[in-house]
């Protein structure tokens, strides 16, 4: 397949997913369902970007697993750092 065609198809898929996520954001859904759907859409978009623009779909599975695992680790680590800091800020403003 032609590389420019792959990039254009990926761009169109990302645009379509973005539009769907905007529609989900404005739909009358429960907050938890909206959050799950938007997070799933963001995960799919990140996968498309990683596979096509970072050329991970041509790499061995071990490299892809390393990139995905390290990314998940960093996201979880940063979440807990921010959550701990947020609790500290909330406790310091209550006093």
C-alpha positions as CSV (number, residue, x, y, z in Angstrom):
1,X,0.0,0.0,0.0
2,X,1.2,3.5,-0.8
3,X,2.5,5.3,2.4
4,X,0.7,8.5,1.6
5,X,-2.6,6.6,1.2
6,X,-2.0,5.0,4.6
7,X,-1.4,8.4,6.2
8,X,-4.5,9.9,4.6
9,X,-6.6,6.9,5.7
10,X,-5.2,7.2,9.2
11,X,-5.9,10.9,9.3
12,X,-9.5,10.4,8.2
13,X,-10.0,7.7,10.8
14,X,-8.6,10.0,13.5
15,X,-10.9,12.8,12.3
16,X,-13.9,10.5,12.3
17,X,-13.1,9.3,15.8
18,X,-12.7,12.9,17.0
19,X,-16.1,13.8,15.6
20,X,-17.7,10.7,17.2
21,X,-16.1,11.7,20.5
22,X,-17.5,15.2,20.2
23,X,-20.9,13.8,19.6
24,X,-20.6,11.5,22.6
25,X,-19.6,14.5,24.7
26,X,-22.7,16.3,23.8
27,X,-25.1,13.3,24.0
28,X,-27.4,12.9,27.0
29,X,-25.5,10.0,28.5
30,X,-24.6,9.2,32.1
31,X,-21.2,10.7,33.0
32,X,-19.7,7.2,33.6
33,X,-20.8,5.9,30.2
34,X,-19.5,9.0,28.5
35,X,-16.2,8.7,30.3
36,X,-15.7,5.1,29.3
37,X,-16.6,5.7,25.7
38,X,-14.3,8.7,25.4
39,X,-11.5,6.9,27.0
40,X,-12.0,3.9,24.6
41,X,-11.9,6.3,21.7
42,X,-8.8,8.0,23.0
43,X,-7.1,4.5,23.3
44,X,-8.0,3.6,19.7
45,X,-6.7,7.0,18.5
46,X,-3.4,6.5,20.4
47,X,-3.1,3.0,18.9
48,X,-3.7,4.3,15.4
49,X,-1.1,7.1,15.9
50,X,1.4,4.6,17.4
51,X,0.9,2.0,14.7
52,X,1.0,4.3,11.7
53,X,2.9,7.5,12.5
54,X,5.5,5.9,14.8
55,X,5.7,2.8,12.5
56,X,5.1,0.3,15.3
57,X,3.0,-2.0,13.2
58,X,6.2,-3.0,11.3
59,X,8.2,-3.8,14.5
60,X,8.5,-7.0,16.4
61,X,5.9,-7.7,19.1
62,X,8.6,-7.4,21.9
63,X,9.3,-3.8,21.0
64,X,5.6,-2.9,20.7
65,X,4.9,-4.6,24.1
66,X,7.8,-2.6,25.7
67,X,6.5,0.7,24.3
68,X,2.9,0.0,25.4
69,X,3.9,-1.3,28.9
70,X,6.2,1.6,29.6
71,X,3.5,4.1,28.5
72,X,0.9,2.4,30.7
73,X,3.4,2.5,33.6
74,X,4.1,6.2,33.2
75,X,0.4,7.0,32.9
76,X,-0.5,5.1,36.1
77,X,2.5,6.5,37.9
78,X,1.7,10.1,37.0
79,X,-2.0,9.6,37.9
80,X,-1.1,8.5,41.4
81,X,1.3,11.4,41.8
82,X,-1.3,13.9,40.8
83,X,-4.0,12.2,42.9
84,X,-1.7,12.3,46.0
85,X,-0.9,16.0,45.3
86,X,-4.6,16.7,44.8
87,X,-5.5,15.2,48.1
88,X,-2.8,17.2,49.8
89,X,-4.0,20.4,48.3
90,X,-7.6,19.6,49.2
91,X,-6.7,18.9,52.8
92,X,-4.6,22.0,53.1
93,X,-7.4,24.2,51.9
94,X,-10.0,22.7,54.3
95,X,-8.0,23.8,57.4
